[in-house]
Amino acid sequence: MFIQSISAFEQEWKHESASTLKIFRALTDASLAQEVAPGHRKLGELAWHIVTTLQEMMSRTGLKFESPDEHTPQPSSAQAIADAYERASQALLEAVLGQWTDASLQEQVKSVRRTVAERGDAAHSRQPRGPSPRADDRPDASSRLEGARRLWACEGRMAAGCAVSHASG
């Protein structure tokens, strides 16, 4: 279910990063201005969000690496966005390989599980009053975390999949 070792992370990251990069390389300068849906982010904004999220999310774990952050202006070319993603992805992998061990990876997994459980509890407490769902109908923290992990792993592919289909159609 969860990645148990740095070598497993490396293998998974290389696969996911290559998939995301392949999609980013399919973007064109013209496609960057296309909205994913009316009133939502444009493909360029979404792609750049994925690039900057590497730094934003992983710096919360204490990892140190060079990468664009949320304050870095979005490049105007698809090539520049793809190149930035490739560099950031590689820098992230090098940081994990150099700064974490299998034991510290497991500590990060435990921390994420706690955070997801806390956020799930907080979000649940903010919901409007009314009939409460049965305990059997609510996902537990591990299934919510698994869903978040899958979304993170697929975010680039899903977003760019829209770009590819729209760019070719």
CNS distance restraints for C-alpha pairs under 8 A (distance, minus, plus):
assign (resid   1 and name CA) (resid 146 and name CA) 7.45 0.50 0.50
assign (resid   2 and name CA) (resid 109 and name CA) 7.89 0.50 0.50
assign (resid   2 and name CA) (resid 146 and name CA) 7.79 0.50 0.50
assign (resid   3 and name CA) (resid   8 and name CA) 6.11 0.50 0.50
assign (resid   3 and name CA) (resid   9 and name CA) 6.03 0.50 0.50
assign (resid   4 and name CA) (resid   8 and name CA) 6.74 0.50 0.50
assign (resid   4 and name CA) (resid   9 and name CA) 7.73 0.50 0.50
assign (resid   4 and name CA) (resid 102 and name CA) 7.11 0.50 0.50
assign (resid   4 and name CA) (resid 105 and name CA) 7.57 0.50 0.50
assign (resid   4 and name CA) (resid 106 and name CA) 6.85 0.50 0.50
assign (resid   5 and name CA) (resid   9 and name CA) 6.25 0.50 0.50
assign (resid   5 and name CA) (resid 101 and name CA) 7.85 0.50 0.50
assign (resid   5 and name CA) (resid 102 and name CA) 4.88 0.50 0.50
assign (resid   5 and name CA) (resid 105 and name CA) 6.99 0.50 0.50
assign (resid   5 and name CA) (resid 106 and name CA) 7.92 0.50 0.50
assign (resid   6 and name CA) (resid  10 and name CA) 6.06 0.50 0.50
assign (resid   6 and name CA) (resid  96 and name CA) 7.57 0.50 0.50
assign (resid   6 and name CA) (resid  97 and name CA) 6.87 0.50 0.50
assign (resid   6 and name CA) (resid 100 and name CA) 7.59 0.50 0.50
assign (resid   6 and name CA) (resid 101 and name CA) 6.52 0.50 0.50
assign (resid   6 and name CA) (resid 102 and name CA) 5.50 0.50 0.50
assign (resid   6 and name CA) (resid 105 and name CA) 7.07 0.50 0.50
assign (resid   7 and name CA) (resid  11 and name CA) 6.25 0.50 0.50
assign (resid   8 and name CA) (resid  12 and name CA) 6.13 0.50 0.50
assign (resid   9 and name CA) (resid  13 and name CA) 5.78 0.50 0.50
assign (resid  10 and name CA) (resid  14 and name CA) 6.02 0.50 0.50
assign (resid  10 and name CA) (resid  93 and name CA) 6.88 0.50 0.50
assign (resid  10 and name CA) (resid  97 and name CA) 7.84 0.50 0.50
assign (resid  11 and name CA) (resid  15 and name CA) 6.38 0.50 0.50
assign (resid  12 and name CA) (resid  16 and name CA) 6.16 0.50 0.50
assign (resid  13 and name CA) (resid  17 and name CA) 5.69 0.50 0.50
assign (resid  13 and name CA) (resid  93 and name CA) 7.42 0.50 0.50
assign (resid  14 and name CA) (resid  18 and name CA) 5.94 0.50 0.50
assign (resid  15 and name CA) (resid  19 and name CA) 6.28 0.50 0.50
assign (resid  16 and name CA) (resid  20 and name CA) 6.18 0.50 0.50
assign (resid  16 and name CA) (resid 153 and name CA) 6.35 0.50 0.50
assign (resid  16 and name CA) (resid 154 and name CA) 7.67 0.50 0.50
assign (resid  17 and name CA) (resid  21 and name CA) 5.98 0.50 0.50
assign (resid  17 and name CA) (resid  86 and name CA) 7.88 0.50 0.50
assign (resid  17 and name CA) (resid  89 and name CA) 6.67 0.50 0.50
assign (resid  18 and name CA) (resid  22 and name CA) 6.04 0.50 0.50
assign (resid  19 and name CA) (resid  23 and name CA) 6.52 0.50 0.50
assign (resid  19 and name CA) (resid 157 and name CA) 6.71 0.50 0.50
assign (resid  20 and name CA) (resid  24 and name CA) 6.20 0.50 0.50
assign (resid  20 and name CA) (resid 156 and name CA) 5.14 0.50 0.50
assign (resid  20 and name CA) (resid 157 and name CA) 5.44 0.50 0.50
assign (resid  20 and name CA) (resid 160 and name CA) 7.73 0.50 0.50
assign (resid  21 and name CA) (resid  25 and name CA) 6.02 0.50 0.50
assign (resid  21 and name CA) (resid  82 and name CA) 6.41 0.50 0.50
assign (resid  21 and name CA) (resid  85 and name CA) 7.14 0.50 0.50
assign (resid  21 and name CA) (resid  86 and name CA) 6.70 0.50 0.50
assign (resid  22 and name CA) (resid  26 and name CA) 6.54 0.50 0.50
assign (resid  23 and name CA) (resid  27 and name CA) 6.87 0.50 0.50
assign (resid  23 and name CA) (resid 156 and name CA) 7.63 0.50 0.50
assign (resid  23 and name CA) (resid 157 and name CA) 6.54 0.50 0.50
assign (resid  23 and name CA) (resid 160 and name CA) 5.44 0.50 0.50
assign (resid  23 and name CA) (resid 161 and name CA) 7.00 0.50 0.50
assign (resid  23 and name CA) (resid 164 and name CA) 7.35 0.50 0.50
assign (resid  24 and name CA) (resid  47 and name CA) 7.33 0.50 0.50
assign (resid  24 and name CA) (resid  78 and name CA) 7.36 0.50 0.50
assign (resid  24 and name CA) (resid  81 and name CA) 7.58 0.50 0.50
assign (resid  24 and name CA) (resid  82 and name CA) 5.34 0.50 0.50
assign (resid  24 and name CA) (resid 160 and name CA) 6.59 0.50 0.50
assign (resid  25 and name CA) (resid  78 and name CA) 7.37 0.50 0.50
assign (resid  25 and name CA) (resid  79 and name CA) 6.91 0.50 0.50
assign (resid  25 and name CA) (resid  82 and name CA) 5.96 0.50 0.50
assign (resid  26 and name CA) (resid 164 and name CA) 6.52 0.50 0.50
assign (resid  27 and name CA) (resid  31 and name CA) 6.07 0.50 0.50
assign (resid  27 and name CA) (resid  32 and name CA) 7.09 0.50 0.50
assign (resid  27 and name CA) (resid  78 and name CA) 5.86 0.50 0.50
assign (resid  27 and name CA) (resid 160 and name CA) 7.66 0.50 0.50
assign (resid  27 and name CA) (resid 163 and name CA) 6.66 0.50 0.50
assign (resid  27 and name CA) (resid 164 and name CA) 6.94 0.50 0.50
assign (resid  27 and name CA) (resid 167 and name CA) 7.64 0.50 0.50
assign (resid  28 and name CA) (resid  32 and name CA) 6.60 0.50 0.50
assign (resid  28 and name CA) (resid  77 and name CA) 7.61 0.50 0.50
assign (resid  28 and name CA) (resid  78 and name CA) 5.43 0.50 0.50
assign (resid  28 and name CA) (resid  79 and name CA) 7.78 0.50 0.50
assign (resid  28 and name CA) (resid 167 and name CA) 7.99 0.50 0.50
assign (resid  29 and name CA) (resid  33 and name CA) 7.79 0.50 0.50
assign (resid  29 and name CA) (resid  76 and name CA) 7.26 0.50 0.50
assign (resid  29 and name CA) (resid  77 and name CA) 5.20 0.50 0.50
assign (resid  29 and name CA) (resid  78 and name CA) 5.07 0.50 0.50
assign (resid  29 and name CA) (resid  79 and name CA) 7.90 0.50 0.50
assign (resid  30 and name CA) (resid  34 and name CA) 7.60 0.50 0.50
assign (resid  31 and name CA) (resid  43 and name CA) 6.68 0.50 0.50
assign (resid  31 and name CA) (resid  44 and name CA) 7.40 0.50 0.50
assign (resid  31 and name CA) (resid 163 and name CA) 6.91 0.50 0.50
assign (resid  31 and name CA) (resid 167 and name CA) 6.30 0.50 0.50
assign (resid  32 and name CA) (resid  42 and name CA) 6.39 0.50 0.50
assign (resid  32 and name CA) (resid  43 and name CA) 4.86 0.50 0.50
assign (resid  32 and name CA) (resid  44 and name CA) 3.95 0.50 0.50
assign (resid  32 and name CA) (resid  45 and name CA) 7.38 0.50 0.50
assign (resid  32 and name CA) (resid  77 and name CA) 7.89 0.50 0.50
assign (resid  32 and name CA) (resid  78 and name CA) 6.89 0.50 0.50
assign (resid  33 and name CA) (resid  42 and name CA) 5.56 0.50 0.50
assign (resid  33 and name CA) (resid  43 and name CA) 6.36 0.50 0.50
assign (resid  33 and name CA) (resid  44 and name CA) 6.26 0.50 0.50
assign (resid  34 and name CA) (resid  42 and name CA) 5.10 0.50 0.50
assign (resid  34 and name CA) (resid  43 and name CA) 5.70 0.50 0.50
assign (resid  34 and name CA) (resid  44 and name CA) 7.73 0.50 0.50
assign (resid  35 and name CA) (resid  39 and name CA) 7.38 0.50 0.50
assign (resid  35 and name CA) (resid  40 and name CA) 6.17 0.50 0.50
assign (resid  35 and name CA) (resid  41 and name CA) 5.68 0.50 0.50
assign (resid  35 and name CA) (resid  42 and name CA) 3.89 0.50 0.50
assign (resid  35 and name CA) (resid  43 and name CA) 6.03 0.50 0.50
assign (resid  36 and name CA) (resid  40 and name CA) 6.21 0.50 0.50
assign (resid  36 and name CA) (resid  41 and name CA) 6.10 0.50 0.50
assign (resid  36 and name CA) (resid  42 and name CA) 5.60 0.50 0.50
assign (resid  36 and name CA) (resid  43 and name CA) 6.09 0.50 0.50
assign (resid  36 and name CA) (resid 159 and name CA) 7.94 0.50 0.50
assign (resid  36 and name CA) (resid 162 and name CA) 7.00 0.50 0.50
assign (resid  36 and name CA) (resid 163 and name CA) 7.70 0.50 0.50
assign (resid  37 and name CA) (resid  41 and name CA) 7.44 0.50 0.50
assign (resid  41 and name CA) (resid  45 and name CA) 5.86 0.50 0.50
assign (resid  41 and name CA) (resid  46 and name CA) 6.07 0.50 0.50
assign (resid  42 and name CA) (resid  46 and name CA) 6.19 0.50 0.50
assign (resid  43 and name CA) (resid  47 and name CA) 6.01 0.50 0.50
assign (resid  43 and name CA) (resid 159 and name CA) 7.52 0.50 0.50
assign (resid  43 and name CA) (resid 160 and name CA) 7.52 0.50 0.50
assign (resid  43 and name CA) (resid 163 and name CA) 6.54 0.50 0.50
assign (resid  44 and name CA) (resid  48 and name CA) 6.03 0.50 0.50
assign (resid  44 and name CA) (resid  78 and name CA) 7.46 0.50 0.50
assign (resid  45 and name CA) (resid  49 and name CA) 5.98 0.50 0.50
assign (resid  45 and name CA) (resid  74 and name CA) 7.44 0.50 0.50
assign (resid  46 and name CA) (resid  50 and name CA) 6.38 0.50 0.50
assign (resid  46 and name CA) (resid 159 and name CA) 7.17 0.50 0.50
assign (resid  47 and name CA) (resid  51 and name CA) 6.47 0.50 0.50
assign (resid  47 and name CA) (resid  81 and name CA) 7.26 0.50 0.50
assign (resid  47 and name CA) (resid 156 and name CA) 7.36 0.50 0.50
assign (resid  47 and name CA) (resid 159 and name CA) 7.64 0.50 0.50
assign (resid  47 and name CA) (resid 160 and name CA) 7.56 0.50 0.50
assign (resid  48 and name CA) (resid  52 and name CA) 6.20 0.50 0.50
assign (resid  48 and name CA) (resid  74 and name CA) 6.18 0.50 0.50
assign (resid  48 and name CA) (resid  81 and name CA) 6.48 0.50 0.50
assign (resid  49 and name CA) (resid  53 and name CA) 5.85 0.50 0.50
assign (resid  49 and name CA) (resid  70 and name CA) 7.63 0.50 0.50
assign (resid  50 and name CA) (resid  54 and name CA) 6.81 0.50 0.50
assign (resid  50 and name CA) (resid 155 and name CA) 7.83 0.50 0.50
assign (resid  50 and name CA) (resid 156 and name CA) 6.73 0.50 0.50
assign (resid  51 and name CA) (resid  55 and name CA) 7.90 0.50 0.50
assign (resid  51 and name CA) (resid  68 and name CA) 7.09 0.50 0.50
assign (resid  51 and name CA) (resid  81 and name CA) 7.61 0.50 0.50
assign (resid  51 and name CA) (resid  84 and name CA) 6.99 0.50 0.50
assign (resid  51 and name CA) (resid  85 and name CA) 5.16 0.50 0.50
assign (resid  51 and name CA) (resid  88 and name CA) 7.09 0.50 0.50
assign (resid  52 and name CA) (resid  56 and name CA) 6.33 0.50 0.50
assign (resid  52 and name CA) (resid  67 and name CA) 7.33 0.50 0.50
assign (resid  52 and name CA) (resid  68 and name CA) 5.38 0.50 0.50
assign (resid  52 and name CA) (resid  69 and name CA) 4.63 0.50 0.50
assign (resid  52 and name CA) (resid  70 and name CA) 5.47 0.50 0.50
assign (resid  52 and name CA) (resid  72 and name CA) 7.91 0.50 0.50
assign (resid  53 and name CA) (resid  57 and name CA) 5.67 0.50 0.50
assign (resid  53 and name CA) (resid  58 and name CA) 7.94 0.50 0.50
assign (resid  53 and name CA) (resid  69 and name CA) 7.12 0.50 0.50
assign (resid  53 and name CA) (resid  70 and name CA) 7.34 0.50 0.50
assign (resid  54 and name CA) (resid  58 and name CA) 5.88 0.50 0.50
assign (resid  54 and name CA) (resid  67 and name CA) 7.71 0.50 0.50
assign (resid  54 and name CA) (resid  88 and name CA) 7.17 0.50 0.50
assign (resid  54 and name CA) (resid  89 and name CA) 7.43 0.50 0.50
assign (resid  54 and name CA) (resid  92 and name CA) 7.47 0.50 0.50
assign (resid  55 and name CA) (resid  59 and name CA) 5.59 0.50 0.50
assign (resid  55 and name CA) (resid  65 and name CA) 7.66 0.50 0.50
assign (resid  55 and name CA) (resid  66 and name CA) 7.91 0.50 0.50
assign (resid  55 and name CA) (resid  67 and name CA) 5.96 0.50 0.50
assign (resid  55 and name CA) (resid  68 and name CA) 6.79 0.50 0.50
assign (resid  55 and name CA) (resid  69 and name CA) 5.74 0.50 0.50
assign (resid  55 and name CA) (resid  88 and name CA) 7.88 0.50 0.50
assign (resid  56 and name CA) (resid  60 and name CA) 7.02 0.50 0.50
assign (resid  56 and name CA) (resid  69 and name CA) 6.23 0.50 0.50
assign (resid  56 and name CA) (resid  70 and name CA) 7.03 0.50 0.50
assign (resid  57 and name CA) (resid  61 and name CA) 7.56 0.50 0.50
assign (resid  58 and name CA) (resid  62 and name CA) 7.12 0.50 0.50
assign (resid  58 and name CA) (resid  63 and name CA) 6.13 0.50 0.50
assign (resid  59 and name CA) (resid  63 and name CA) 5.12 0.50 0.50
assign (resid  59 and name CA) (resid  64 and name CA) 6.42 0.50 0.50
assign (resid  61 and name CA) (resid 108 and name CA) 7.00 0.50 0.50
assign (resid  63 and name CA) (resid  95 and name CA) 6.39 0.50 0.50
assign (resid  63 and name CA) (resid  96 and name CA) 7.16 0.50 0.50
assign (resid  63 and name CA) (resid  99 and name CA) 6.99 0.50 0.50
assign (resid  64 and name CA) (resid  95 and name CA) 6.51 0.50 0.50
assign (resid  65 and name CA) (resid  91 and name CA) 5.93 0.50 0.50
assign (resid  65 and name CA) (resid  92 and name CA) 6.30 0.50 0.50
assign (resid  65 and name CA) (resid  95 and name CA) 6.06 0.50 0.50
assign (resid  66 and name CA) (resid  88 and name CA) 7.01 0.50 0.50
assign (resid  66 and name CA) (resid  91 and name CA) 6.49 0.50 0.50
assign (resid  67 and name CA) (resid  84 and name CA) 7.84 0.50 0.50
assign (resid  67 and name CA) (resid  87 and name CA) 7.45 0.50 0.50
assign (resid  67 and name CA) (resid  88 and name CA) 4.95 0.50 0.50
assign (resid  67 and name CA) (resid  91 and name CA) 7.23 0.50 0.50
assign (resid  68 and name CA) (resid  72 and name CA) 5.67 0.50 0.50
assign (resid  68 and name CA) (resid  84 and name CA) 7.55 0.50 0.50
assign (resid  68 and name CA) (resid  88 and name CA) 7.29 0.50 0.50
assign (resid  74 and name CA) (resid  81 and name CA) 7.68 0.50 0.50
assign (resid  75 and name CA) (resid  80 and name CA) 6.12 0.50 0.50
assign (resid  75 and name CA) (resid  81 and name CA) 6.22 0.50 0.50
assign (resid  76 and name CA) (resid  80 and name CA) 7.47 0.50 0.50
assign (resid  77 and name CA) (resid  81 and name CA) 6.53 0.50 0.50
assign (resid  78 and name CA) (resid  82 and name CA) 6.19 0.50 0.50
assign (resid  79 and name CA) (resid  83 and name CA) 6.04 0.50 0.50
assign (resid  80 and name CA) (resid  84 and name CA) 6.03 0.50 0.50
assign (resid  81 and name CA) (resid  85 and name CA) 6.17 0.50 0.50
assign (resid  82 and name CA) (resid  86 and name CA) 6.18 0.50 0.50
assign (resid  83 and name CA) (resid  87 and name CA) 6.25 0.50 0.50
assign (resid  84 and name CA) (resid  88 and name CA) 6.01 0.50 0.50
assign (resid  85 and name CA) (resid  89 and name CA) 5.83 0.50 0.50
assign (resid  86 and name CA) (resid  90 and name CA) 6.19 0.50 0.50
assign (resid  87 and name CA) (resid  91 and name CA) 6.07 0.50 0.50
assign (resid  88 and name CA) (resid  92 and name CA) 6.05 0.50 0.50
assign (resid  89 and name CA) (resid  93 and name CA) 6.28 0.50 0.50
assign (resid  90 and name CA) (resid  94 and name CA) 6.16 0.50 0.50
assign (resid  91 and name CA) (resid  95 and name CA) 6.10 0.50 0.50
assign (resid  92 and name CA) (resid  96 and name CA) 6.25 0.50 0.50
assign (resid  93 and name CA) (resid  97 and name CA) 6.16 0.50 0.50
assign (resid  94 and name CA) (resid  98 and name CA) 5.97 0.50 0.50
assign (resid  95 and name CA) (resid  99 and name CA) 5.56 0.50 0.50
assign (resid  95 and name CA) (resid 100 and name CA) 7.70 0.50 0.50
assign (resid  96 and name CA) (resid 100 and name CA) 5.29 0.50 0.50
assign (resid  97 and name CA) (resid 101 and name CA) 7.60 0.50 0.50
assign (resid 100 and name CA) (resid 104 and name CA) 5.60 0.50 0.50
assign (resid 100 and name CA) (resid 105 and name CA) 6.28 0.50 0.50
assign (resid 101 and name CA) (resid 105 and name CA) 6.09 0.50 0.50
assign (resid 102 and name CA) (resid 106 and name CA) 6.37 0.50 0.50
assign (resid 103 and name CA) (resid 107 and name CA) 6.45 0.50 0.50
assign (resid 104 and name CA) (resid 108 and name CA) 6.30 0.50 0.50
assign (resid 105 and name CA) (resid 109 and name CA) 6.35 0.50 0.50
assign (resid 106 and name CA) (resid 110 and name CA) 6.26 0.50 0.50
assign (resid 107 and name CA) (resid 111 and name CA) 6.16 0.50 0.50
assign (resid 108 and name CA) (resid 112 and name CA) 6.12 0.50 0.50
assign (resid 109 and name CA) (resid 113 and name CA) 6.16 0.50 0.50
assign (resid 110 and name CA) (resid 114 and name CA) 6.30 0.50 0.50
assign (resid 111 and name CA) (resid 115 and name CA) 6.20 0.50 0.50
assign (resid 112 and name CA) (resid 116 and name CA) 6.02 0.50 0.50
assign (resid 112 and name CA) (resid 145 and name CA) 7.72 0.50 0.50
assign (resid 113 and name CA) (resid 117 and name CA) 6.12 0.50 0.50
assign (resid 113 and name CA) (resid 141 and name CA) 6.66 0.50 0.50
assign (resid 113 and name CA) (resid 142 and name CA) 6.71 0.50 0.50
assign (resid 113 and name CA) (resid 145 and name CA) 6.44 0.50 0.50
assign (resid 114 and name CA) (resid 118 and name CA) 6.08 0.50 0.50
assign (resid 115 and name CA) (resid 119 and name CA) 6.01 0.50 0.50
assign (resid 116 and name CA) (resid 120 and name CA) 5.89 0.50 0.50
assign (resid 116 and name CA) (resid 141 and name CA) 6.33 0.50 0.50
assign (resid 116 and name CA) (resid 144 and name CA) 7.22 0.50 0.50
assign (resid 116 and name CA) (resid 145 and name CA) 6.31 0.50 0.50
assign (resid 117 and name CA) (resid 121 and name CA) 6.14 0.50 0.50
assign (resid 117 and name CA) (resid 140 and name CA) 7.91 0.50 0.50
assign (resid 117 and name CA) (resid 141 and name CA) 4.94 0.50 0.50
assign (resid 118 and name CA) (resid 122 and name CA) 6.10 0.50 0.50
assign (resid 119 and name CA) (resid 123 and name CA) 5.89 0.50 0.50
assign (resid 120 and name CA) (resid 124 and name CA) 6.00 0.50 0.50
assign (resid 120 and name CA) (resid 141 and name CA) 7.47 0.50 0.50
assign (resid 121 and name CA) (resid 125 and name CA) 6.22 0.50 0.50
assign (resid 122 and name CA) (resid 126 and name CA) 6.47 0.50 0.50
assign (resid 123 and name CA) (resid 127 and name CA) 6.61 0.50 0.50
assign (resid 133 and name CA) (resid 137 and name CA) 6.20 0.50 0.50
assign (resid 133 and name CA) (resid 138 and name CA) 6.86 0.50 0.50
assign (resid 134 and name CA) (resid 138 and name CA) 6.89 0.50 0.50
assign (resid 139 and name CA) (resid 143 and name CA) 5.99 0.50 0.50
assign (resid 139 and name CA) (resid 144 and name CA) 6.31 0.50 0.50
assign (resid 140 and name CA) (resid 144 and name CA) 6.35 0.50 0.50
assign (resid 141 and name CA) (resid 145 and name CA) 6.03 0.50 0.50
assign (resid 142 and name CA) (resid 146 and name CA) 6.06 0.50 0.50
assign (resid 143 and name CA) (resid 147 and name CA) 6.14 0.50 0.50
assign (resid 144 and name CA) (resid 148 and name CA) 6.20 0.50 0.50
assign (resid 145 and name CA) (resid 149 and name CA) 6.04 0.50 0.50
assign (resid 146 and name CA) (resid 150 and name CA) 6.16 0.50 0.50
assign (resid 147 and name CA) (resid 151 and name CA) 6.14 0.50 0.50
assign (resid 148 and name CA) (resid 152 and name CA) 6.09 0.50 0.50
assign (resid 149 and name CA) (resid 153 and name CA) 6.15 0.50 0.50
assign (resid 150 and name CA) (resid 154 and name CA) 6.05 0.50 0.50
assign (resid 151 and name CA) (resid 155 and name CA) 5.50 0.50 0.50
assign (resid 152 and name CA) (resid 156 and name CA) 7.92 0.50 0.50
assign (resid 154 and name CA) (resid 158 and name CA) 5.97 0.50 0.50
assign (resid 155 and name CA) (resid 159 and name CA) 6.12 0.50 0.50
assign (resid 156 and name CA) (resid 160 and name CA) 5.93 0.50 0.50
assign (resid 157 and name CA) (resid 161 and name CA) 5.69 0.50 0.50
assign (resid 158 and name CA) (resid 162 and name CA) 6.68 0.50 0.50
assign (resid 159 and name CA) (resid 163 and name CA) 6.72 0.50 0.50
assign (resid 160 and name CA) (resid 164 and name CA) 6.09 0.50 0.50
assign (resid 161 and name CA) (resid 165 and name CA) 6.19 0.50 0.50
assign (resid 162 and name CA) (resid 166 and name CA) 5.96 0.50 0.50
assign (resid 163 and name CA) (resid 167 and name CA) 5.73 0.50 0.50
assign (resid 164 and name CA) (resid 168 and name CA) 6.02 0.50 0.50
assign (resid 165 and name CA) (resid 169 and name CA) 5.83 0.50 0.50
